[in-house]
Amino acid sequence: MTRLPFTKMHGLGNNYIYVDRVTYTEPLPPYSELAKKVSNQNTGIGSDGLILILPSEVADVKMRIFNSDGSEAKNCGNGLRCVAKYAFEHGLVKEEHFSIETISGKVEAKVFPTDGGVDKVTIDMGEPILERERIPMTGGKPVETVIQETHIIEGQAYQITGVSMGNPHGIFLVENIHNIPINEIGPKLADGHDLFPEGTNVGFVEVLSDSELHYRVWERGSGITQACGTGACAAVVASILEGRLRKDELITVHLAGGDLQIEWDNASNHVWMTGAAVTICDGIFFL
Ligand SMILES: N[C@@H](CCC[C@H](N)C(=O)O)C(=O)O
């Protein structure tokens, strides 16, 4: 029997099982299979998925993320903050400012240590990807942006804005976020809809003021989660593209699990995300 050391962490309730592959190098089953096993609420540990912290040749550490259904995603905002906390607290990096490789590219992390460890992390999430073919979305011209495009879903017309933060997001700006049948629309678009050939995370946004919005999400590969970091970034970008918010403003995004601070910087065109990262427990999983 393999004894797999793990750490369970969350960013605003978006929880993953973290495995430190810099330190623990024993062979493991395929990560996709392992993700399904550890995520299972009844026979596993229970989580939104699995995150591996690996050595990198181009950055200080590397993150790979698998959703609870075993599918691999190219990026994860809440995961990046937790990886940054873990890497700093476990001595995988020595500086407070360091880089993390993801499948979608390299990002910069800054941790804010206190006596009790790292509670808050800022990630430079890079530039949002807005061209239709790179999100990826079908229909229309490959290089155009997809802003407030009307689509009929479940017999009802919705306006959708497409944004990739390394992973795809279909964002809907709505008047009242509490009236949205997220359980019905989410799964229809997330996997197997023609509009998103690789599936998508489905986000609903209610803009509350010039500096605040409310965001709910159905995540591809995991369903409803308490928070989605890349999704919160995409929600701010979509709200700016739709003329409801402005660049260079610090926006508070309210999610079911808490708040994130997001800013789309005009000069660099990068999106910055700041928020909490929390360790729940360490343990051994019997494989
Ligand atoms: N919860 C994440 C995103 C995880 C991956 C996503 N479900 C996908 O398939 O793209 C976040 O905090 O960004």
Ligand as a Chemical Component Dictionary entry (heavy atoms), coordinates in Angstrom:
data_LIG
# 
_chem_comp.id                   LIG 
_chem_comp.type                 NON-POLYMER 
_chem_comp.pdbx_formal_charge   0 
_chem_comp.three_letter_code    LIG 
# 
loop_
_chem_comp_atom.comp_id 
_chem_comp_atom.atom_id 
_chem_comp_atom.alt_atom_id 
_chem_comp_atom.type_symbol 
_chem_comp_atom.charge 
_chem_comp_atom.model_Cartn_x 
_chem_comp_atom.model_Cartn_y 
_chem_comp_atom.model_Cartn_z 
_chem_comp_atom.pdbx_ordinal 
LIG N1 N1 N 0 -11.032 26.900 -9.267  1  
LIG C1 C1 C 0 -10.073 27.340 -10.181 2  
LIG C2 C2 C 0 -10.147 26.886 -11.595 3  
LIG C3 C3 C 0 -10.016 25.360 -11.718 4  
LIG C4 C4 C 0 -10.009 24.840 -13.141 5  
LIG C5 C5 C 0 -11.306 24.997 -13.853 6  
LIG N2 N2 N 0 -12.370 24.235 -13.283 7  
LIG C6 C6 C 0 -11.120 24.619 -15.338 8  
LIG O1 O1 O 0 -11.429 23.483 -15.733 9  
LIG O2 O2 O 0 -10.668 25.466 -16.109 10 
LIG C7 C7 C 0 -9.631  28.778 -9.973  11 
LIG O3 O3 O 0 -9.592  29.203 -8.803  12 
LIG O4 O4 O 0 -9.256  29.459 -10.924 13 
# 
loop_
_chem_comp_bond.comp_id 
_chem_comp_bond.atom_id_1 
_chem_comp_bond.atom_id_2 
_chem_comp_bond.value_order 
_chem_comp_bond.pdbx_ordinal 
LIG N1 C1 SING 1  
LIG C1 C2 SING 2  
LIG C1 C7 SING 3  
LIG C2 C3 SING 4  
LIG C3 C4 SING 5  
LIG C4 C5 SING 6  
LIG C5 N2 SING 7  
LIG C5 C6 SING 8  
LIG C6 O1 DOUB 9  
LIG C6 O2 SING 10 
LIG C7 O3 DOUB 11 
LIG C7 O4 SING 12 
# 
